[in-house]
């Protein structure tokens, strides 16, 4: 990368809750050349090449998933927070580093493709990605891996995951 990726991640202590250091990835988007380089790097790994489609996680995962979909010409579907998606949904609840949430995927969209690369901005405890992976697997579809910009290694999420992880920055 032209700019060190670490310099483009801003820390916000005690957000959204006391004790959480929120890693803000948005400054990357203000550096289009660095953003473009990052997407190229994310597109290079085997799990991305192997996937038939990309599945992006609400909401910051959409930023990177959409760019990756555009760059690789792979179709993209989304996993969204409650109340956002119309139609028949498959939903699941999960625990977050700071709370509880649930994600939904449109049934119709999951029928179309057999293997998925999951894309998000950050891997913390792994609860979010596990939730998406479980929905995919329950539909007898394959997860080729997880691609994230940042991984918080101290939380040991990788131990819980049965698929490969590609992160551009480990903190
Ligand atoms: P987890 O399920 O714990 O792996 O959390 C990952 C999801 O929560 C991602 O969608 C992140 O956007 C968000 N997240 C969790 N922890 C943080 C953090 N410290 N800074 C920024 N985003 C976070």
Backbone and ligand atoms as CSV (ligand in chain L), in Angstrom:
chain,resi,resn,atom,element,x,y,z
A,1,UNK,N,N,0.844,-1.200,0.000
A,1,UNK,CA,C,0.000,0.000,0.000
A,1,UNK,C,C,0.877,1.248,0.000
A,2,UNK,N,N,0.415,2.259,-0.712
A,2,UNK,CA,C,1.133,3.528,-0.754
A,2,UNK,C,C,1.214,4.110,0.662
A,3,UNK,N,N,0.087,4.103,1.350
A,3,UNK,CA,C,0.048,4.555,2.744
A,3,UNK,C,C,-0.066,3.314,3.630
A,4,UNK,N,N,0.632,3.336,4.746
A,4,UNK,CA,C,0.514,2.232,5.693
A,4,UNK,C,C,-0.942,2.127,6.159
A,5,UNK,N,N,-1.522,0.936,5.973
A,5,UNK,CA,C,-2.944,0.744,6.293
A,5,UNK,C,C,-3.257,1.123,7.737
A,6,UNK,N,N,-2.327,0.801,8.622
A,6,UNK,CA,C,-2.543,1.083,10.042
A,6,UNK,C,C,-2.807,2.574,10.291
A,7,UNK,N,N,-2.155,3.410,9.480
A,7,UNK,CA,C,-2.319,4.858,9.666
A,7,UNK,C,C,-3.705,5.326,9.229
A,8,UNK,N,N,-4.397,4.483,8.466
A,8,UNK,CA,C,-5.724,4.870,7.972
A,8,UNK,C,C,-6.862,4.326,8.849
A,9,UNK,N,N,-6.496,3.676,9.951
A,9,UNK,CA,C,-7.507,3.164,10.887
A,9,UNK,C,C,-7.473,4.033,12.136
A,10,UNK,N,N,-8.638,4.610,12.483
A,10,UNK,CA,C,-8.666,5.514,13.635
A,10,UNK,C,C,-9.319,4.847,14.838
A,11,UNK,N,N,-8.684,4.983,15.972
A,11,UNK,CA,C,-9.222,4.400,17.208
A,11,UNK,C,C,-10.158,5.375,17.931
A,12,UNK,N,N,-11.308,4.862,18.346
A,12,UNK,CA,C,-12.236,5.639,19.178
A,12,UNK,C,C,-12.491,4.859,20.463
A,13,UNK,N,N,-11.760,5.195,21.548
A,13,UNK,CA,C,-11.950,4.469,22.810
A,13,UNK,C,C,-13.357,4.693,23.377
A,14,UNK,N,N,-13.879,3.626,24.002
A,14,UNK,CA,C,-15.188,3.669,24.671
A,14,UNK,C,C,-16.339,3.987,23.722
A,15,UNK,N,N,-16.264,3.496,22.492
A,15,UNK,CA,C,-17.372,3.621,21.539
A,15,UNK,C,C,-17.648,2.253,20.935
A,16,UNK,N,N,-18.902,1.831,20.796
A,16,UNK,CA,C,-20.136,2.480,21.257
A,16,UNK,C,C,-20.435,2.228,22.732
A,17,UNK,N,N,-19.524,1.487,23.390
A,17,UNK,CA,C,-19.704,1.199,24.823
A,17,UNK,C,C,-18.379,1.346,25.526
A,18,UNK,N,N,-18.401,1.577,26.832
A,18,UNK,CA,C,-17.183,1.674,27.628
A,18,UNK,C,C,-16.378,0.373,27.490
A,19,UNK,N,N,-15.084,0.509,27.303
A,19,UNK,CA,C,-14.220,-0.675,27.227
A,19,UNK,C,C,-13.949,-1.148,25.810
A,20,UNK,N,N,-14.725,-0.681,24.839
A,20,UNK,CA,C,-14.516,-1.076,23.440
A,20,UNK,C,C,-13.677,-0.002,22.755
A,21,UNK,N,N,-12.640,-0.440,22.046
A,21,UNK,CA,C,-11.895,0.524,21.220
A,21,UNK,C,C,-12.399,0.341,19.792
A,22,UNK,N,N,-13.198,1.264,19.346
A,22,UNK,CA,C,-13.782,1.160,18.011
A,22,UNK,C,C,-12.746,1.512,16.957
A,23,UNK,N,N,-12.573,0.605,15.988
A,23,UNK,CA,C,-11.602,0.813,14.903
A,23,UNK,C,C,-12.361,1.355,13.701
A,24,UNK,N,N,-12.142,2.616,13.407
A,24,UNK,CA,C,-12.870,3.262,12.320
A,24,UNK,C,C,-12.080,3.128,11.014
A,25,UNK,N,N,-12.683,2.418,10.059
A,25,UNK,CA,C,-11.998,2.169,8.782
A,25,UNK,C,C,-12.326,3.242,7.732
A,26,UNK,N,N,-13.230,4.172,8.083
A,26,UNK,CA,C,-13.713,5.131,7.082
A,26,UNK,C,C,-12.629,6.021,6.463
A,27,UNK,N,N,-11.546,6.357,7.200
A,27,UNK,CA,C,-10.511,7.178,6.554
A,27,UNK,C,C,-9.935,6.536,5.273
A,28,UNK,N,N,-10.005,5.212,5.162
A,28,UNK,CA,C,-9.502,4.541,3.938
A,28,UNK,C,C,-10.224,5.085,2.705
A,29,UNK,N,N,-11.518,5.362,2.887
A,29,UNK,CA,C,-12.341,5.778,1.742
A,29,UNK,C,C,-11.993,7.176,1.250
A,30,UNK,N,N,-11.289,7.917,2.092
A,30,UNK,CA,C,-10.876,9.261,1.672
A,30,UNK,C,C,-9.560,9.227,0.902
A,31,UNK,N,N,-9.016,8.018,0.737
A,31,UNK,CA,C,-7.764,7.840,-0.025
A,31,UNK,C,C,-8.044,6.826,-1.137
A,32,UNK,N,N,-8.666,7.255,-2.227
A,32,UNK,CA,C,-9.093,6.321,-3.275
A,32,UNK,C,C,-7.988,5.409,-3.805
A,33,UNK,N,N,-6.769,5.923,-3.879
A,33,UNK,CA,C,-5.685,5.062,-4.384
A,33,UNK,C,C,-5.379,3.932,-3.416
A,34,UNK,N,N,-5.381,4.244,-2.134
A,34,UNK,CA,C,-5.143,3.214,-1.115
A,34,UNK,C,C,-6.312,2.237,-1.060
A,35,UNK,N,N,-7.508,2.760,-1.189
A,35,UNK,CA,C,-8.709,1.920,-1.187
A,35,UNK,C,C,-8.637,0.935,-2.354
A,36,UNK,N,N,-8.283,1.447,-3.505
A,36,UNK,CA,C,-8.186,0.605,-4.706
A,36,UNK,C,C,-7.120,-0.478,-4.532
A,37,UNK,N,N,-5.983,-0.089,-3.962
A,37,UNK,CA,C,-4.908,-1.075,-3.717
A,37,UNK,C,C,-5.368,-2.163,-2.747
A,38,UNK,N,N,-6.095,-1.736,-1.736
A,38,UNK,CA,C,-6.611,-2.668,-0.735
A,38,UNK,C,C,-7.564,-3.683,-1.378
A,39,UNK,N,N,-8.452,-3.214,-2.220
A,39,UNK,CA,C,-9.414,-4.104,-2.883
A,39,UNK,C,C,-8.667,-5.086,-3.799
A,40,UNK,N,N,-7.653,-4.596,-4.481
A,40,UNK,CA,C,-6.859,-5.492,-5.338
A,40,UNK,C,C,-6.241,-6.597,-4.501
A,41,UNK,N,N,-5.707,-6.234,-3.341
A,41,UNK,CA,C,-5.101,-7.242,-2.457
A,41,UNK,C,C,-6.146,-8.240,-1.974
A,42,UNK,N,N,-7.314,-7.748,-1.632
A,42,UNK,CA,C,-8.379,-8.637,-1.153
A,42,UNK,C,C,-8.836,-9.595,-2.259
A,43,UNK,N,N,-8.679,-9.176,-3.501
A,43,UNK,CA,C,-9.148,-10.000,-4.632
A,43,UNK,C,C,-8.176,-11.122,-4.971
A,44,UNK,N,N,-6.946,-11.033,-4.453
A,44,UNK,CA,C,-5.881,-11.961,-4.864
A,44,UNK,C,C,-5.928,-13.319,-4.166
A,45,UNK,N,N,-6.551,-13.397,-2.996
A,45,UNK,CA,C,-6.458,-14.652,-2.253
A,45,UNK,C,C,-7.307,-15.760,-2.872
A,46,UNK,N,N,-6.882,-16.988,-2.597
A,46,UNK,CA,C,-7.495,-18.174,-3.191
A,46,UNK,C,C,-8.987,-18.274,-2.887
A,47,UNK,N,N,-9.343,-17.930,-1.650
A,47,UNK,CA,C,-10.756,-18.082,-1.254
A,47,UNK,C,C,-11.661,-17.148,-2.045
A,48,UNK,N,N,-11.106,-16.028,-2.497
A,48,UNK,CA,C,-11.896,-15.111,-3.323
A,48,UNK,C,C,-12.010,-15.689,-4.738
A,49,UNK,N,N,-10.894,-16.202,-5.243
A,49,UNK,CA,C,-10.901,-16.787,-6.595
A,49,UNK,C,C,-11.874,-17.961,-6.669
A,50,UNK,N,N,-11.914,-18.756,-5.586
A,50,UNK,CA,C,-12.748,-19.976,-5.568
A,50,UNK,C,C,-14.244,-19.692,-5.432
A,51,UNK,N,N,-14.581,-18.554,-4.839
A,51,UNK,CA,C,-16.002,-18.288,-4.546
A,51,UNK,C,C,-16.780,-17.935,-5.806
A,52,UNK,N,N,-17.994,-18.467,-5.831
A,52,UNK,CA,C,-18.876,-18.143,-6.952
A,52,UNK,C,C,-19.481,-16.743,-6.735
A,53,UNK,N,N,-19.686,-16.408,-5.453
A,53,UNK,CA,C,-20.293,-15.111,-5.129
A,53,UNK,C,C,-19.718,-14.569,-3.827
A,54,UNK,N,N,-19.990,-13.283,-3.599
A,54,UNK,CA,C,-19.548,-12.606,-2.373
A,54,UNK,C,C,-20.783,-12.361,-1.517
A,55,UNK,N,N,-20.600,-12.515,-0.195
A,55,UNK,CA,C,-21.691,-12.129,0.700
A,55,UNK,C,C,-21.163,-11.079,1.663
A,56,UNK,N,N,-21.744,-9.887,1.629
A,56,UNK,CA,C,-21.254,-8.767,2.432
A,56,UNK,C,C,-22.139,-8.568,3.654
A,57,UNK,N,N,-21.480,-8.186,4.760
A,57,UNK,CA,C,-22.206,-8.019,6.027
A,57,UNK,C,C,-22.502,-6.540,6.296
A,58,UNK,N,N,-23.728,-6.267,6.668
A,58,UNK,CA,C,-24.253,-4.962,7.060
A,58,UNK,C,C,-23.389,-4.363,8.170
A,59,UNK,N,N,-22.950,-3.148,8.126
A,59,UNK,CA,C,-23.095,-2.225,7.018
A,59,UNK,C,C,-21.734,-1.934,6.381
A,60,UNK,N,N,-20.671,-1.914,7.202
A,60,UNK,CA,C,-19.377,-1.538,6.620
A,60,UNK,C,C,-18.836,-2.621,5.706
A,61,UNK,N,N,-19.323,-3.855,5.874
A,61,UNK,CA,C,-18.916,-4.921,4.955
A,61,UNK,C,C,-19.377,-4.638,3.536
A,62,UNK,N,N,-20.486,-3.876,3.417
A,62,UNK,CA,C,-20.997,-3.542,2.077
A,62,UNK,C,C,-19.972,-2.734,1.284
A,63,UNK,N,N,-19.253,-1.866,1.976
A,63,UNK,CA,C,-18.300,-0.975,1.303
A,63,UNK,C,C,-17.243,-1.801,0.584
A,64,UNK,N,N,-16.677,-2.760,1.326
A,64,UNK,CA,C,-15.577,-3.553,0.763
A,64,UNK,C,C,-16.105,-4.661,-0.148
A,65,UNK,N,N,-17.236,-5.262,0.241
A,65,UNK,CA,C,-17.829,-6.323,-0.576
A,65,UNK,C,C,-18.261,-5.815,-1.940
A,66,UNK,N,N,-18.856,-4.635,-1.958
A,66,UNK,CA,C,-19.323,-4.078,-3.233
A,66,UNK,C,C,-18.133,-3.769,-4.148
A,67,UNK,N,N,-17.103,-3.162,-3.582
A,67,UNK,CA,C,-15.915,-2.838,-4.384
A,67,UNK,C,C,-15.274,-4.122,-4.914
A,68,UNK,N,N,-15.224,-5.140,-4.068
A,68,UNK,CA,C,-14.619,-6.415,-4.464
A,68,UNK,C,C,-15.459,-7.096,-5.558
A,69,UNK,N,N,-16.756,-7.018,-5.419
A,69,UNK,CA,C,-17.669,-7.584,-6.415
A,69,UNK,C,C,-17.460,-6.891,-7.767
A,70,UNK,N,N,-17.371,-5.584,-7.731
A,70,UNK,CA,C,-17.164,-4.785,-8.947
A,70,UNK,C,C,-15.819,-5.143,-9.580
A,71,UNK,N,N,-14.792,-5.240,-8.747
A,71,UNK,CA,C,-13.430,-5.485,-9.241
A,71,UNK,C,C,-13.269,-6.901,-9.797
A,72,UNK,N,N,-13.932,-7.884,-9.162
A,72,UNK,CA,C,-13.746,-9.285,-9.571
A,72,UNK,C,C,-14.864,-9.781,-10.498
A,73,UNK,N,N,-15.860,-8.950,-10.725
A,73,UNK,CA,C,-17.045,-9.331,-11.522
A,73,UNK,C,C,-17.764,-10.540,-10.919
A,74,UNK,N,N,-17.708,-10.652,-9.589
A,74,UNK,CA,C,-18.454,-11.724,-8.927
A,74,UNK,C,C,-19.747,-11.133,-8.363
A,75,UNK,N,N,-20.851,-11.896,-8.455
A,75,UNK,CA,C,-22.102,-11.388,-7.906
A,75,UNK,C,C,-22.016,-11.216,-6.391
A,76,UNK,N,N,-22.808,-10.284,-5.855
A,76,UNK,CA,C,-22.796,-10.061,-4.408
A,76,UNK,C,C,-24.213,-10.140,-3.838
A,77,UNK,N,N,-24.321,-10.790,-2.682
A,77,UNK,CA,C,-25.575,-10.755,-1.941
A,77,UNK,C,C,-25.263,-10.175,-0.555
A,78,UNK,N,N,-26.304,-9.883,0.229
A,78,UNK,CA,C,-26.056,-9.203,1.505
A,78,UNK,C,C,-26.696,-9.914,2.697
A,79,UNK,N,N,-26.028,-9.753,3.845
A,79,UNK,CA,C,-26.598,-10.182,5.131
A,79,UNK,C,C,-26.900,-8.892,5.877
A,80,UNK,N,N,-28.180,-8.674,6.222
A,80,UNK,CA,C,-28.583,-7.391,6.790
A,80,UNK,C,C,-29.164,-7.491,8.191
A,81,UNK,N,N,-29.100,-6.377,8.881
A,81,UNK,CA,C,-29.657,-6.284,10.238
A,81,UNK,C,C,-31.193,-6.273,10.170
A,82,UNK,N,N,-31.870,-6.518,11.288
A,82,UNK,CA,C,-33.335,-6.664,11.269
A,82,UNK,C,C,-34.073,-5.470,10.654
A,83,UNK,N,N,-35.136,-5.799,9.955
A,83,UNK,CA,C,-36.027,-4.770,9.429
A,83,UNK,C,C,-35.582,-4.106,8.149
A,84,UNK,N,N,-34.544,-4.613,7.521
A,84,UNK,CA,C,-33.990,-3.930,6.342
A,84,UNK,C,C,-34.299,-4.631,5.030
A,85,UNK,N,N,-34.562,-5.942,5.096
A,85,UNK,CA,C,-34.721,-6.696,3.848
A,85,UNK,C,C,-36.165,-7.129,3.625
A,86,UNK,N,N,-36.672,-6.976,2.395
A,86,UNK,CA,C,-38.016,-7.472,2.082
A,86,UNK,C,C,-37.979,-8.939,1.642
A,87,UNK,N,N,-39.137,-9.541,1.570
A,87,UNK,CA,C,-39.247,-10.891,1.016
A,87,UNK,C,C,-39.045,-11.984,2.048
A,88,UNK,N,N,-38.931,-13.224,1.557
A,88,UNK,CA,C,-38.692,-14.378,2.434
A,88,UNK,C,C,-37.255,-14.358,2.918
A,89,UNK,N,N,-37.092,-14.430,4.246
A,89,UNK,CA,C,-35.732,-14.295,4.802
A,89,UNK,C,C,-35.338,-15.515,5.615
A,90,UNK,N,N,-34.024,-15.738,5.690
A,90,UNK,CA,C,-33.479,-16.697,6.647
A,90,UNK,C,C,-32.732,-15.844,7.664
A,91,UNK,N,N,-33.094,-15.962,8.943
A,91,UNK,CA,C,-32.510,-15.090,9.968
A,91,UNK,C,C,-31.884,-15.893,11.094
A,92,UNK,N,N,-30.889,-15.275,11.731
A,92,UNK,CA,C,-30.201,-15.913,12.855
A,92,UNK,C,C,-29.693,-14.842,13.824
A,93,UNK,N,N,-29.722,-15.160,15.131
A,93,UNK,CA,C,-29.200,-14.220,16.132
A,93,UNK,C,C,-27.774,-14.589,16.513
A,94,UNK,N,N,-27.026,-13.618,16.998
A,94,UNK,CA,C,-25.639,-13.871,17.403
A,94,UNK,C,C,-25.209,-12.827,18.426
A,95,UNK,N,N,-24.098,-13.129,19.137
A,95,UNK,CA,C,-23.559,-12.190,20.122
A,95,UNK,C,C,-22.458,-11.360,19.481
A,96,UNK,N,N,-22.456,-10.073,19.793
A,96,UNK,CA,C,-21.467,-9.136,19.269
A,96,UNK,C,C,-20.485,-8.784,20.385
A,97,UNK,N,N,-19.318,-8.226,19.998
A,97,UNK,CA,C,-18.357,-7.761,21.013
A,97,UNK,C,C,-19.062,-6.774,21.951
A,98,UNK,N,N,-20.048,-6.045,21.406
A,98,UNK,CA,C,-20.779,-5.098,22.239
A,98,UNK,C,C,-22.293,-5.240,22.046
A,99,UNK,N,N,-22.826,-6.374,22.422
A,99,UNK,CA,C,-24.273,-6.558,22.393
A,99,UNK,C,C,-24.729,-7.783,21.634
A,100,UNK,N,N,-26.025,-7.781,21.255
A,100,UNK,CA,C,-26.588,-8.904,20.510
A,100,UNK,C,C,-27.245,-8.370,19.240
A,101,UNK,N,N,-27.263,-9.188,18.215
A,101,UNK,CA,C,-27.872,-8.749,16.968
A,101,UNK,C,C,-28.428,-9.943,16.211
A,102,UNK,N,N,-29.036,-9.667,15.091
A,102,UNK,CA,C,-29.494,-10.760,14.237
A,102,UNK,C,C,-29.276,-10.347,12.785
A,103,UNK,N,N,-29.028,-11.320,11.937
A,103,UNK,CA,C,-28.791,-11.030,10.511
A,103,UNK,C,C,-29.747,-11.850,9.661
A,104,UNK,N,N,-30.141,-11.274,8.545
A,104,UNK,CA,C,-31.054,-11.951,7.619
A,104,UNK,C,C,-30.490,-11.924,6.208
A,105,UNK,N,N,-30.800,-12.992,5.476
A,105,UNK,CA,C,-30.415,-13.081,4.066
A,105,UNK,C,C,-31.677,-13.448,3.289
A,106,UNK,N,N,-31.848,-12.867,2.116
A,106,UNK,CA,C,-33.014,-13.222,1.297
A,106,UNK,C,C,-32.862,-14.653,0.795
A,107,UNK,N,N,-33.872,-15.479,1.046
A,107,UNK,CA,C,-33.845,-16.893,0.653
A,107,UNK,C,C,-33.526,-17.055,-0.825
A,108,UNK,N,N,-34.185,-16.227,-1.606
A,108,UNK,CA,C,-34.066,-16.298,-3.062
A,108,UNK,C,C,-32.611,-16.127,-3.514
A,109,UNK,N,N,-31.919,-15.155,-2.876
A,109,UNK,CA,C,-30.546,-14.843,-3.316
A,109,UNK,C,C,-29.597,-15.989,-2.983
A,110,UNK,N,N,-29.867,-16.682,-1.875
A,110,UNK,CA,C,-28.983,-17.786,-1.467
A,110,UNK,C,C,-29.135,-19.021,-2.353
A,111,UNK,N,N,-30.260,-19.099,-3.046
A,111,UNK,CA,C,-30.487,-20.268,-3.902
A,111,UNK,C,C,-29.586,-20.229,-5.128
A,112,UNK,N,N,-29.181,-19.029,-5.510
A,112,UNK,CA,C,-28.530,-18.848,-6.816
A,112,UNK,C,C,-27.100,-19.348,-6.911
A,113,UNK,N,N,-26.346,-19.277,-5.814
A,113,UNK,CA,C,-24.907,-19.588,-5.889
A,113,UNK,C,C,-24.543,-20.664,-4.878
A,114,UNK,N,N,-23.452,-21.385,-5.181
A,114,UNK,CA,C,-23.091,-22.522,-4.322
A,114,UNK,C,C,-21.961,-22.233,-3.347
A,115,UNK,N,N,-21.073,-21.273,-3.674
A,115,UNK,CA,C,-19.959,-21.002,-2.754
A,115,UNK,C,C,-19.799,-19.500,-2.563
A,116,UNK,N,N,-19.473,-19.130,-1.308
A,116,UNK,CA,C,-19.445,-17.712,-0.929
A,116,UNK,C,C,-18.172,-17.311,-0.196
A,117,UNK,N,N,-17.657,-16.145,-0.575
A,117,UNK,CA,C,-16.634,-15.481,0.228
A,117,UNK,C,C,-17.373,-14.461,1.093
A,118,UNK,N,N,-17.195,-14.557,2.422
A,118,UNK,CA,C,-17.834,-13.585,3.314
A,118,UNK,C,C,-16.910,-12.372,3.448
A,119,UNK,N,N,-17.482,-11.175,3.336
A,119,UNK,CA,C,-16.672,-9.955,3.427
A,119,UNK,C,C,-17.219,-9.040,4.522
A,120,UNK,N,N,-16.298,-8.565,5.380
A,120,UNK,CA,C,-16.676,-7.580,6.404
A,120,UNK,C,C,-15.502,-6.634,6.616
A,121,UNK,N,N,-15.752,-5.565,7.371
A,121,UNK,CA,C,-14.650,-4.625,7.614
A,121,UNK,C,C,-13.693,-5.160,8.673
A,122,UNK,N,N,-14.259,-5.827,9.698
A,122,UNK,CA,C,-13.426,-6.170,10.849
A,122,UNK,C,C,-13.866,-7.481,11.492
A,123,UNK,N,N,-12.884,-8.281,11.890
A,123,UNK,CA,C,-13.156,-9.521,12.628
A,123,UNK,C,C,-12.781,-9.285,14.084
A,124,UNK,N,N,-13.777,-9.399,14.978
A,124,UNK,CA,C,-13.504,-9.224,16.419
A,124,UNK,C,C,-13.662,-10.586,17.095
A,125,UNK,N,N,-14.835,-10.863,17.681
A,125,UNK,CA,C,-15.030,-12.161,18.360
A,125,UNK,C,C,-15.357,-13.290,17.380
A,126,UNK,N,N,-15.802,-12.922,16.184
A,126,UNK,CA,C,-16.167,-13.935,15.183
A,126,UNK,C,C,-17.651,-14.277,15.182
A,127,UNK,N,N,-18.412,-13.717,16.118
A,127,UNK,CA,C,-19.837,-14.031,16.214
A,127,UNK,C,C,-20.617,-13.680,14.953
A,128,UNK,N,N,-20.305,-12.537,14.381
A,128,UNK,CA,C,-21.022,-12.079,13.179
A,128,UNK,C,C,-20.791,-13.011,12.004
A,129,UNK,N,N,-19.526,-13.312,11.747
A,129,UNK,CA,C,-19.204,-14.150,10.593
A,129,UNK,C,C,-19.705,-15.579,10.795
A,130,UNK,N,N,-19.652,-16.043,12.048
A,130,UNK,CA,C,-20.166,-17.393,12.327
A,130,UNK,C,C,-21.660,-17.482,12.031
A,131,UNK,N,N,-22.368,-16.425,12.369
A,131,UNK,CA,C,-23.811,-16.374,12.119
A,131,UNK,C,C,-24.081,-16.500,10.617
A,132,UNK,N,N,-23.360,-15.718,9.828
A,132,UNK,CA,C,-23.543,-15.765,8.361
A,132,UNK,C,C,-23.142,-17.134,7.816
A,133,UNK,N,N,-22.022,-17.652,8.308
A,133,UNK,CA,C,-21.539,-18.960,7.830
A,133,UNK,C,C,-22.550,-20.059,8.145
A,134,UNK,N,N,-23.161,-19.968,9.335
A,134,UNK,CA,C,-24.161,-20.995,9.708
A,134,UNK,C,C,-25.369,-20.947,8.787
A,135,UNK,N,N,-25.820,-19.741,8.465
A,135,UNK,CA,C,-26.969,-19.622,7.543
A,135,UNK,C,C,-26.606,-20.261,6.198
A,136,UNK,N,N,-25.423,-19.961,5.704
A,136,UNK,CA,C,-24.996,-20.489,4.391
A,136,UNK,C,C,-24.920,-22.021,4.438
A,137,UNK,N,N,-24.289,-22.528,5.502
A,137,UNK,CA,C,-24.104,-23.984,5.611
A,137,UNK,C,C,-25.437,-24.716,5.788
A,138,UNK,N,N,-26.350,-24.095,6.531
A,138,UNK,CA,C,-27.669,-24.723,6.714
A,138,UNK,C,C,-28.416,-24.864,5.392
A,139,UNK,N,N,-28.061,-24.021,4.445
A,139,UNK,CA,C,-28.682,-24.111,3.114
A,139,UNK,C,C,-27.871,-25.036,2.195
A,140,UNK,N,N,-26.918,-25.762,2.809
A,140,UNK,CA,C,-26.069,-26.735,2.081
A,140,UNK,C,C,-25.182,-26.051,1.032
A,141,UNK,N,N,-24.770,-24.832,1.363
A,141,UNK,CA,C,-23.866,-24.098,0.483
A,141,UNK,C,C,-22.508,-23.997,1.168
A,142,UNK,N,N,-21.484,-23.625,0.381
A,142,UNK,CA,C,-20.112,-23.630,0.891
A,142,UNK,C,C,-19.615,-22.216,1.214
A,143,UNK,N,N,-18.804,-22.129,2.277
A,143,UNK,CA,C,-18.102,-20.880,2.599
A,143,UNK,C,C,-16.638,-21.086,2.205
A,144,UNK,N,N,-16.130,-20.308,1.262
A,144,UNK,CA,C,-14.713,-20.488,0.861
A,144,UNK,C,C,-13.783,-19.807,1.857
A,145,UNK,N,N,-14.277,-18.756,2.535
A,145,UNK,CA,C,-13.448,-18.080,3.518
A,145,UNK,C,C,-14.034,-16.741,3.913
A,146,UNK,N,N,-13.257,-16.041,4.755
A,146,UNK,CA,C,-13.643,-14.700,5.212
A,146,UNK,C,C,-12.544,-13.719,4.832
A,147,UNK,N,N,-12.936,-12.609,4.237
A,147,UNK,CA,C,-11.975,-11.563,3.910
A,147,UNK,C,C,-12.360,-10.305,4.680
A,148,UNK,N,N,-11.430,-9.825,5.520
A,148,UNK,CA,C,-11.681,-8.596,6.291
A,148,UNK,C,C,-10.507,-7.641,6.126
A,149,UNK,N,N,-10.763,-6.383,6.418
A,149,UNK,CA,C,-9.683,-5.391,6.374
A,149,UNK,C,C,-8.857,-5.523,7.658
A,150,UNK,N,N,-9.548,-5.561,8.803
A,150,UNK,CA,C,-8.863,-5.592,10.103
A,150,UNK,C,C,-9.273,-6.824,10.905
A,151,UNK,N,N,-8.279,-7.420,11.563
A,151,UNK,CA,C,-8.551,-8.536,12.470
A,151,UNK,C,C,-8.012,-8.181,13.848
A,152,UNK,N,N,-8.857,-8.309,14.873
A,152,UNK,CA,C,-8.391,-8.095,16.245
A,152,UNK,C,C,-7.918,-9.448,16.770
A,153,UNK,N,N,-6.629,-9.694,16.654
A,153,UNK,CA,C,-6.086,-11.032,16.899
A,153,UNK,C,C,-6.257,-11.497,18.338
A,154,UNK,N,N,-6.260,-10.546,19.274
A,154,UNK,CA,C,-6.354,-10.878,20.696
A,154,UNK,C,C,-7.643,-11.606,21.064
A,155,UNK,N,N,-8.654,-11.501,20.236
A,155,UNK,CA,C,-9.942,-12.114,20.555
A,155,UNK,C,C,-10.046,-13.556,20.039
A,156,UNK,N,N,-8.989,-13.997,19.351
A,156,UNK,CA,C,-8.880,-15.404,18.920
A,156,UNK,C,C,-10.065,-15.938,18.120
A,157,UNK,N,N,-10.646,-15.114,17.287
A,157,UNK,CA,C,-11.822,-15.562,16.511
A,157,UNK,C,C,-11.473,-16.721,15.578
A,158,UNK,N,N,-10.260,-16.724,15.046
A,158,UNK,CA,C,-9.881,-17.758,14.071
A,158,UNK,C,C,-10.087,-19.165,14.595
A,159,UNK,N,N,-9.865,-19.323,15.913
A,159,UNK,CA,C,-10.004,-20.656,16.529
A,159,UNK,C,C,-11.411,-21.210,16.358
A,160,UNK,N,N,-12.386,-20.306,16.275
A,160,UNK,CA,C,-13.792,-20.746,16.187
A,160,UNK,C,C,-14.208,-21.029,14.748
A,161,UNK,N,N,-13.386,-20.593,13.791
A,161,UNK,CA,C,-13.825,-20.661,12.395
A,161,UNK,C,C,-13.242,-21.881,11.681
A,162,UNK,N,N,-14.066,-22.505,10.864
A,162,UNK,CA,C,-13.637,-23.732,10.175
A,162,UNK,C,C,-13.203,-23.436,8.735
A,163,UNK,N,N,-13.169,-22.153,8.386
A,163,UNK,CA,C,-12.771,-21.761,7.027
A,163,UNK,C,C,-11.612,-20.758,7.120
A,164,UNK,N,N,-10.852,-20.571,6.044
A,164,UNK,CA,C,-9.709,-19.666,6.100
A,164,UNK,C,C,-10.100,-18.188,6.225
A,165,UNK,N,N,-9.175,-17.425,6.828
A,165,UNK,CA,C,-9.401,-15.984,7.012
A,165,UNK,C,C,-8.262,-15.221,6.349
A,166,UNK,N,N,-8.607,-14.191,5.603
A,166,UNK,CA,C,-7.598,-13.307,5.030
A,166,UNK,C,C,-7.855,-11.910,5.587
A,167,UNK,N,N,-6.888,-11.389,6.360
A,167,UNK,CA,C,-7.060,-10.021,6.870
A,167,UNK,C,C,-5.901,-9.177,6.360
A,168,UNK,N,N,-6.189,-7.929,6.064
A,168,UNK,CA,C,-5.159,-7.043,5.515
A,168,UNK,C,C,-4.336,-6.385,6.620
A,169,UNK,N,N,-4.888,-6.353,7.839
A,169,UNK,CA,C,-4.176,-5.752,8.965
A,169,UNK,C,C,-4.565,-6.471,10.247
A,170,UNK,N,N,-3.550,-6.932,10.995
A,170,UNK,CA,C,-3.814,-7.589,12.269
A,170,UNK,C,C,-3.438,-6.637,13.398
A,171,UNK,N,N,-4.387,-6.423,14.305
A,171,UNK,CA,C,-4.107,-5.504,15.420
A,171,UNK,C,C,-4.274,-6.217,16.745
L,1,LIG,P1,P,-17.551,-9.811,15.872
L,1,LIG,O1,O,-18.854,-10.471,15.591
L,1,LIG,O2,O,-17.271,-9.697,17.320
L,1,LIG,O3,O,-16.426,-10.475,15.100
L,1,LIG,O4,O,-17.678,-8.316,15.367
L,1,LIG,C1,C,-17.498,-7.978,14.035
L,1,LIG,C2,C,-18.506,-6.968,13.586
L,1,LIG,O5,O,-18.744,-5.950,14.561
L,1,LIG,C3,C,-18.024,-6.244,12.344
L,1,LIG,O6,O,-19.146,-6.082,11.487
L,1,LIG,C4,C,-17.491,-4.924,12.844
L,1,LIG,O7,O,-17.895,-3.876,12.005
L,1,LIG,C5,C,-18.093,-4.742,14.218
L,1,LIG,N1,N,-17.078,-4.520,15.274
L,1,LIG,C6,C,-16.854,-5.325,16.340
L,1,LIG,N2,N,-15.887,-4.840,17.118
L,1,LIG,C7,C,-15.482,-3.712,16.534
L,1,LIG,C8,C,-14.475,-2.735,16.849
L,1,LIG,N3,N,-13.704,-2.844,17.941
L,1,LIG,N4,N,-14.300,-1.688,15.996
L,1,LIG,C9,C,-15.063,-1.577,14.891
L,1,LIG,N5,N,-16.027,-2.442,14.540
L,1,LIG,C10,C,-16.241,-3.498,15.347
